[in-house]
Amino acid sequence: MPTKKEKKAKAPKDAAAAALDDWGASSSGGSSSKKGGGMSTGAKVGAACVAVFAALVFATSGGSGPLTYLDVSDEAMLRKVFFSGEVWAVACSSSDDSQPLPEAIEAVAHRLGGEMSFGAVDCKTKLPGKAYNMMQRWKLRKEDKATPVLFISNGVQVTQIEPQYFKSEYDLVRELRLLSMRRPYMAKNTELLREKCWGKPRCLLIMQGGSLEGHVEKALHAVAGHHSQGGKGRKGASAEDKSAVAFVAMDAQEHKLPFEGFELGDDLKLRRFEAGSHRAIYFRNVSGAPTLRALAHKGPLTTDALGAFLSTVSLDSDDAPYAKLVDVGKHMDKFGIYRRSKKLKPPKKTKISGGKDFSADAAAAAAAEKLKKPETAEELKKAFKEQREREAKKRAAMDEASEDLFEAVDDEGDDEEEEEEDDEEEMI
């Protein structure tokens, strides 16, 4: 049994995850082996493979095991596995595999059957109507002949289980439970936000003020699972709209939305940024509409509060969008995020027009302060007399210049324009 230190050393830094959208991936973008990726199967041969594989799974499970056989030709079932919001752990196998699925997978399926669904599928057969197979679509890889290919779909992303977790049942159970947690997709720039959030019909953007706490992750996991099921819960004409709610996150400590702190932000009910505090804002991209609509979630990030909010704002249709959504005034192609300034800008000097230049008087006053302070009575009298003479001269000079008073120029508008120009340059 490997020690904890050995496990930590062998664990990969990043899980191989592929974000979900649709089957639509280029057939040339696969990363499977040549043996799997280059396989071309006719309809009759594919049907024979399906039958043989079904018999193999049935025999392996004893006829009533926890593994559900997934037919590649059943598009409705595949969409349920990848897009329904349910959590599925799926093992890859095919008729040309010389070894059956490891007993550890079936044992874990028995143990976690109440927490997620388990399936087996021929990952080398092409997907319905596509020129690529599941290995290529989800960028799965076969490490070696003895290592099985097992991946988990949690309704948000598809992640392959790394080889080191097959060494013990405990490690496999722990990894599956960890990966079954749905986490919002972290978008780090405008391009990703447009693709993953604003380009979708409905999106909840989590503006993280720091790392998400465990209870917040669990709440998002539960709510994402329900609202990734499309039109479930919608009534009337809106029930025909099957689009799901996308869950996306951004680092609010580093980035900000363009309307934060302005009147539009107040209309959207968006709270101001506070380090360590998380916020959520819902975006609606109505089909054919020229601009985005949005509304912030004012309550806590809990299952009940988020669920009630999304049930209120998202169960609508393009024909009748939720009435309280606020138009942000920009199309998704013009909308972006900006770098949050980490230091305050120095105040700008007041612009002076007309009047006398008092810089010489200021310099003289500064020099006078540096002179030795009077100590005796005679020195005090002399200093007092000199001060009165200086004040009299200043009053006389001010009276002469009374007809040419100076005014400070109001440059607040210039400030706003310059800030907006800075923001445009900082868009990422």
C-alpha positions as CSV (number, residue, x, y, z in Angstrom):
1,M,0.0,0.0,0.0
2,P,1.6,3.3,-1.1
3,T,2.2,5.9,1.6
4,K,0.5,9.4,1.6
5,K,3.7,11.0,0.6
6,E,4.1,8.7,-2.4
7,K,0.5,9.4,-3.5
8,K,1.1,13.1,-3.2
9,A,4.2,12.8,-5.3
10,K,2.5,10.8,-8.0
11,A,-0.7,12.9,-8.2
12,P,-1.0,15.2,-11.2
13,K,-1.1,19.0,-10.8
14,D,-4.1,19.4,-13.1
15,A,-6.9,17.1,-14.0
16,A,-7.5,16.5,-17.7
17,A,-10.9,18.2,-18.0
18,A,-12.8,19.2,-21.1
19,A,-15.5,21.8,-20.8
20,L,-19.0,20.8,-22.1
21,D,-20.8,22.5,-24.9
22,D,-22.1,20.1,-27.5
23,W,-20.7,17.1,-29.5
24,G,-19.3,19.8,-31.8
25,A,-15.5,19.2,-31.7
26,S,-13.3,19.0,-34.8
27,S,-12.4,15.5,-35.6
28,S,-8.7,16.5,-36.0
29,G,-8.6,17.8,-32.4
30,G,-8.6,14.4,-30.7
31,S,-5.8,13.2,-28.5
32,S,-6.5,9.5,-28.5
33,S,-4.0,6.9,-29.7
34,K,-3.7,6.1,-33.4
35,K,-5.3,2.7,-32.8
36,G,-8.5,4.3,-31.3
37,G,-8.6,7.6,-33.2
38,G,-8.1,6.1,-36.7
39,M,-10.7,3.3,-36.4
40,S,-13.3,3.3,-39.2
41,T,-16.3,1.1,-38.6
42,G,-19.2,0.2,-40.9
43,A,-22.8,0.0,-39.8
44,K,-22.9,-3.8,-39.7
45,V,-19.5,-4.1,-37.9
46,G,-20.6,-1.4,-35.4
47,A,-23.8,-3.3,-34.6
48,A,-21.8,-6.5,-34.1
49,C,-19.4,-4.7,-31.7
50,V,-22.4,-3.3,-29.8
51,A,-23.9,-6.7,-29.4
52,V,-20.6,-8.3,-28.3
53,F,-19.8,-5.5,-25.8
54,A,-23.3,-5.7,-24.3
55,A,-22.8,-9.4,-23.7
56,L,-19.4,-8.7,-22.2
57,V,-20.8,-6.2,-19.8
58,F,-23.7,-8.4,-18.9
59,A,-21.4,-11.3,-18.2
60,T,-19.0,-9.2,-16.2
61,S,-21.7,-7.8,-14.0
62,G,-23.4,-11.2,-13.5
63,G,-26.6,-10.0,-15.2
64,S,-27.7,-7.5,-12.5
65,G,-24.6,-5.4,-11.8
66,P,-24.5,-1.6,-11.1
67,L,-23.0,-0.8,-14.6
68,T,-25.5,0.5,-17.2
69,Y,-24.5,-0.3,-20.8
70,L,-24.6,2.8,-22.9
71,D,-25.3,2.3,-26.6
72,V,-23.3,4.8,-28.7
73,S,-26.2,5.0,-31.2
74,D,-28.6,6.1,-28.5
75,E,-28.1,9.8,-28.7
76,A,-30.8,10.6,-26.1
77,M,-29.1,8.4,-23.5
78,L,-25.7,10.0,-24.2
79,R,-27.1,13.5,-23.8
80,K,-28.5,12.4,-20.5
81,V,-25.1,11.3,-19.4
82,F,-23.3,14.4,-20.5
83,F,-25.9,17.2,-20.3
84,S,-28.7,16.4,-18.0
85,G,-27.0,17.5,-14.8
86,E,-26.7,14.0,-13.4
87,V,-23.4,12.7,-12.3
88,W,-22.1,9.7,-14.2
89,A,-18.9,7.6,-13.9
90,V,-18.3,5.8,-17.2
91,A,-15.8,3.1,-18.1
92,C,-14.5,2.8,-21.7
93,S,-14.4,-0.7,-23.2
94,S,-14.9,-2.3,-26.6
95,S,-15.1,-5.7,-28.2
96,D,-11.4,-5.7,-29.1
97,D,-10.2,-5.3,-25.5
98,S,-8.3,-8.4,-24.3
99,Q,-9.0,-7.7,-20.6
100,P,-12.4,-7.1,-19.0
101,L,-13.1,-4.1,-16.7
102,P,-11.2,-4.4,-13.4
103,E,-13.1,-5.7,-10.4
104,A,-12.3,-2.4,-8.6
105,I,-14.6,-0.5,-10.9
106,E,-17.6,-2.7,-10.3
107,A,-16.9,-2.8,-6.5
108,V,-16.8,1.0,-6.4
109,A,-20.0,1.1,-8.5
110,H,-21.7,-1.0,-5.9
111,R,-20.4,1.2,-3.1
112,L,-21.3,4.6,-4.7
113,G,-24.4,3.6,-6.6
114,G,-26.6,5.8,-4.4
115,E,-24.4,8.9,-5.1
116,M,-23.9,8.7,-8.8
117,S,-24.7,6.5,-11.9
118,F,-22.2,4.1,-13.4
119,G,-22.0,3.1,-17.0
120,A,-19.8,1.4,-19.6
121,V,-19.5,2.4,-23.3
122,D,-17.6,1.6,-26.4
123,C,-15.4,4.8,-26.6
124,K,-13.9,3.8,-30.0
125,T,-17.2,3.8,-32.0
126,K,-18.0,7.0,-33.7
127,L,-20.7,9.3,-32.2
128,P,-24.0,9.6,-34.0
129,G,-23.6,11.6,-37.2
130,K,-20.0,12.6,-36.3
131,A,-16.6,11.7,-37.8
132,Y,-15.0,11.2,-34.3
133,N,-15.5,8.9,-31.4
134,M,-15.7,9.5,-27.6
135,M,-12.0,9.1,-27.1
136,Q,-11.4,12.0,-29.5
137,R,-14.4,14.2,-28.4
138,W,-13.4,14.2,-24.7
139,K,-9.7,13.9,-25.3
140,L,-9.4,10.6,-23.4
141,R,-6.2,8.7,-23.4
142,K,-5.2,5.0,-23.0
143,E,-2.1,5.0,-20.8
144,D,-1.3,1.3,-21.3
145,K,-3.1,-2.0,-22.0
146,A,-3.6,-2.8,-18.3
147,T,-4.9,0.7,-17.2
148,P,-8.7,1.2,-17.7
149,V,-10.2,4.4,-19.1
150,L,-12.7,5.8,-16.6
151,F,-14.1,9.3,-16.7
152,I,-16.7,11.2,-14.8
153,S,-19.3,13.6,-16.1
154,N,-20.7,15.9,-13.5
155,G,-22.9,18.0,-15.7
156,V,-20.3,20.8,-16.0
157,Q,-17.2,19.1,-17.2
158,V,-15.8,15.7,-18.2
159,T,-12.7,14.5,-16.4
160,Q,-10.7,11.3,-16.8
161,I,-9.6,9.4,-13.7
162,E,-5.8,9.3,-13.5
163,P,-4.0,5.9,-13.4
164,Q,-2.7,6.2,-9.8
165,Y,-6.2,6.1,-8.4
166,F,-6.8,2.6,-9.6
167,K,-4.3,1.2,-7.1
168,S,-6.8,0.9,-4.3
169,E,-10.6,1.0,-3.9
170,Y,-10.2,3.8,-1.3
171,D,-8.3,6.1,-3.6
172,L,-10.8,5.5,-6.4
173,V,-13.8,6.2,-4.2
174,R,-12.2,9.4,-2.8
175,E,-11.3,10.7,-6.3
176,L,-14.8,10.0,-7.8
177,R,-16.5,11.8,-4.9
178,L,-14.1,14.8,-5.3
179,L,-14.7,15.1,-9.0
180,S,-18.5,14.6,-8.7
181,M,-18.7,18.1,-7.2
182,R,-19.9,20.6,-9.8
183,R,-17.7,23.7,-9.8
184,P,-18.4,26.8,-11.9
185,Y,-16.1,27.2,-14.9
186,M,-13.4,29.8,-14.0
187,A,-13.2,32.3,-16.8
188,K,-10.0,34.3,-16.7
189,N,-10.6,36.8,-19.6
190,T,-13.3,38.4,-21.7
191,E,-13.1,35.9,-24.5
192,L,-13.9,33.0,-22.1
193,L,-16.7,34.9,-20.5
194,R,-18.3,35.6,-23.8
195,E,-18.0,31.9,-24.8
196,K,-19.0,30.3,-21.5
197,C,-21.4,32.8,-20.0
198,W,-22.7,35.7,-22.1
199,G,-23.0,33.6,-25.3
200,K,-25.4,31.2,-23.5
201,P,-29.1,32.0,-23.1
202,R,-28.9,31.9,-19.3
203,C,-25.8,32.2,-17.1
204,L,-25.1,32.7,-13.4
205,L,-21.7,34.5,-12.9
206,I,-20.1,34.0,-9.5
207,M,-17.9,36.9,-8.7
208,Q,-15.5,35.4,-6.2
209,G,-14.0,37.7,-3.6
210,G,-11.6,34.9,-2.7
211,S,-11.6,31.1,-2.5
212,L,-15.0,29.5,-2.3
213,E,-15.9,28.0,1.0
214,G,-17.0,24.4,1.3
215,H,-20.7,25.2,2.0
216,V,-20.8,27.6,-1.0
217,E,-19.3,24.9,-3.3
218,K,-21.9,22.4,-2.1
219,A,-24.7,25.0,-2.7
220,L,-23.5,25.7,-6.2
221,H,-23.2,21.9,-6.8
222,A,-26.8,21.3,-5.8
223,V,-28.3,24.2,-7.7
224,A,-26.2,23.6,-10.8
225,G,-27.4,20.0,-10.9
226,H,-31.0,21.1,-11.0
227,H,-30.8,24.0,-13.4
228,S,-28.6,22.2,-15.9
229,Q,-31.6,20.1,-16.7
230,G,-33.0,22.8,-19.1
231,G,-36.7,23.6,-19.0
232,K,-37.6,21.4,-16.0
233,G,-39.9,23.5,-13.8
234,R,-41.0,25.9,-16.6
235,K,-44.7,26.2,-17.3
236,G,-46.7,27.3,-20.4
237,A,-44.8,28.5,-23.5
238,S,-41.5,28.7,-21.5
239,A,-41.6,25.0,-20.9
240,E,-40.6,24.5,-24.5
241,D,-37.3,26.4,-23.9
242,K,-34.9,23.7,-22.9
243,S,-31.8,25.8,-22.5
244,A,-29.9,25.3,-19.2
245,V,-28.3,27.8,-16.8
246,A,-24.5,27.9,-17.3
247,F,-22.5,28.4,-14.1
248,V,-19.3,30.5,-14.5
249,A,-17.0,32.2,-12.1
250,M,-14.5,35.1,-12.3
251,D,-11.9,36.3,-9.8
252,A,-13.4,39.6,-8.5
253,Q,-10.2,40.4,-6.7
254,E,-8.4,40.7,-10.0
255,H,-11.2,41.7,-12.4
256,K,-14.4,43.8,-12.4
257,L,-17.4,44.4,-14.6
258,P,-17.6,47.8,-16.4
259,F,-20.7,49.0,-14.5
260,E,-19.5,48.3,-10.9
261,G,-19.9,51.4,-8.8
262,F,-22.0,53.2,-11.3
263,E,-25.7,53.9,-11.6
264,L,-26.3,50.8,-13.8
265,G,-24.7,48.7,-11.0
266,D,-27.3,50.1,-8.6
267,D,-30.1,49.3,-11.0
268,L,-28.9,45.8,-11.2
269,K,-28.8,45.5,-7.4
270,L,-25.1,44.6,-7.6
271,R,-23.3,45.0,-4.2
272,R,-20.0,46.8,-4.2
273,F,-16.8,44.7,-4.1
274,E,-15.5,43.6,-0.7
275,A,-12.5,41.4,-0.4
276,G,-13.6,37.9,0.8
277,S,-17.2,38.5,-0.1
278,H,-18.8,36.6,-3.0
279,R,-21.5,38.0,-5.3
280,A,-23.6,36.5,-8.1
281,I,-25.2,38.1,-11.1
282,Y,-27.5,36.5,-13.6
283,F,-27.2,37.3,-17.3
284,R,-29.9,36.7,-19.9
285,N,-29.0,36.5,-23.6
286,V,-32.4,36.7,-25.4
287,S,-32.3,35.2,-28.9
288,G,-32.2,38.0,-31.4
289,A,-31.9,40.8,-28.8
290,P,-29.3,43.5,-29.5
291,T,-28.1,43.7,-25.9
292,L,-27.7,41.6,-22.7
293,R,-30.0,41.7,-19.7
294,A,-28.9,41.0,-16.1
295,L,-30.0,41.1,-12.4
296,A,-27.8,40.5,-9.3
297,H,-28.6,38.0,-6.6
298,K,-28.9,40.0,-3.3
299,G,-29.1,37.1,-0.9
300,P,-26.6,34.6,0.4
301,L,-25.0,31.9,-1.7
302,T,-27.0,29.1,-0.2
303,T,-29.0,26.3,-1.9
304,D,-32.3,27.7,-0.9
305,A,-31.5,31.4,-1.7
306,L,-29.9,30.7,-5.0
307,G,-32.5,28.1,-6.0
308,A,-35.3,30.5,-5.3
309,F,-33.6,33.3,-7.2
310,L,-32.9,31.2,-10.3
311,S,-36.4,29.7,-10.2
312,T,-37.7,33.2,-10.3
313,V,-35.5,34.7,-13.1
314,S,-34.7,31.7,-15.3
315,L,-38.0,30.0,-15.9
316,D,-38.9,32.4,-18.7
317,S,-38.8,32.3,-22.5
318,D,-37.4,34.4,-25.3
319,D,-41.0,35.6,-26.1
320,A,-41.5,36.7,-22.5
321,P,-38.2,37.3,-20.6
322,Y,-38.3,38.0,-16.9
323,A,-39.7,41.5,-16.5
324,K,-37.3,42.8,-13.8
325,L,-34.1,42.1,-15.8
326,V,-32.1,45.2,-16.5
327,D,-30.7,46.0,-19.9
328,V,-27.0,46.5,-19.7
329,G,-27.0,48.4,-22.9
330,K,-24.3,46.4,-24.7
331,H,-24.1,43.3,-26.9
332,M,-22.0,40.4,-25.7
333,D,-19.4,41.2,-28.3
334,K,-18.9,44.7,-26.8
335,F,-19.1,43.6,-23.2
336,G,-15.9,42.8,-21.2
337,I,-14.1,42.7,-17.9
338,Y,-11.4,44.9,-16.7
339,R,-8.4,44.7,-14.4
340,R,-9.2,45.9,-10.9
341,S,-6.9,48.7,-9.8
342,K,-4.9,47.7,-6.8
343,K,-3.7,51.2,-5.8
344,L,-5.5,54.6,-5.7
345,K,-4.7,57.1,-8.3
346,P,-3.1,60.4,-7.0
347,P,-5.5,63.3,-6.9
348,K,-5.3,65.6,-9.9
349,K,-4.1,69.2,-9.4
350,T,-6.8,71.9,-9.6
351,K,-6.6,73.8,-12.8
352,I,-6.3,77.6,-12.3
353,S,-7.3,80.2,-14.8
354,G,-6.5,83.9,-14.3
355,G,-5.5,85.7,-11.1
356,K,-2.2,86.2,-9.5
357,D,0.5,83.6,-9.1
358,F,1.1,83.2,-5.4
359,S,3.9,80.7,-5.7
360,A,6.5,83.3,-4.7
361,D,4.6,84.2,-1.6
362,A,4.3,80.6,-0.7
363,A,8.0,80.1,-1.1
364,A,8.7,83.2,1.0
365,A,6.4,82.0,3.8
366,A,8.1,78.6,3.8
367,A,11.5,80.3,4.1
368,A,10.2,82.5,6.9
369,E,9.2,79.4,8.9
370,K,12.7,78.2,8.8
371,L,14.1,81.4,10.4
372,K,15.0,81.4,14.0
373,K,12.0,81.9,16.3
374,P,12.0,85.1,18.3
375,E,12.9,84.6,22.0
376,T,13.3,88.1,23.7
377,A,10.6,90.7,24.1
378,E,12.3,93.0,21.6
379,E,12.5,90.2,19.0
380,L,8.8,89.4,19.5
381,K,7.8,93.1,19.0
382,K,9.9,93.3,15.8
383,A,8.5,90.0,14.4
384,F,4.9,91.1,15.2
385,K,5.5,94.5,13.4
386,E,7.0,92.7,10.4
387,Q,4.1,90.3,10.2
388,R,1.6,93.2,10.2
389,E,3.4,94.9,7.4
390,R,3.4,91.7,5.3
391,E,-0.3,91.2,5.9
392,A,-1.0,94.8,4.9
393,K,0.9,94.4,1.7
394,K,-1.0,91.2,0.9
395,R,-4.4,92.9,1.5
396,A,-3.4,95.7,-0.8
397,A,-2.3,93.4,-3.5
398,M,-5.5,91.4,-3.2
399,D,-7.6,94.5,-3.5
400,E,-5.8,95.4,-6.7
401,A,-6.5,92.0,-8.2
402,S,-10.1,91.8,-7.0
403,E,-11.4,92.3,-10.6
404,D,-9.5,89.3,-11.9
405,L,-10.5,86.5,-9.6
406,F,-9.5,83.0,-10.4
407,E,-11.9,80.1,-10.7
408,A,-11.2,76.4,-10.4
409,V,-12.2,74.5,-13.5
410,D,-14.7,71.7,-12.9
411,D,-12.9,68.7,-14.4
412,E,-15.1,65.9,-13.1
413,G,-16.3,65.0,-16.6
414,D,-12.7,64.8,-17.8
415,D,-12.0,62.4,-14.9
416,E,-14.8,60.1,-16.0
417,E,-13.7,60.1,-19.6
418,E,-10.1,59.4,-18.7
419,E,-11.1,56.5,-16.4
420,E,-13.3,55.0,-19.1
421,E,-10.4,55.3,-21.6
422,D,-8.1,53.6,-19.0
423,D,-10.7,50.8,-18.7
424,E,-10.8,50.3,-22.4
425,E,-7.1,49.8,-22.4
426,E,-7.3,47.4,-19.5
427,M,-9.9,45.1,-21.0
428,I,-8.7,41.5,-20.9
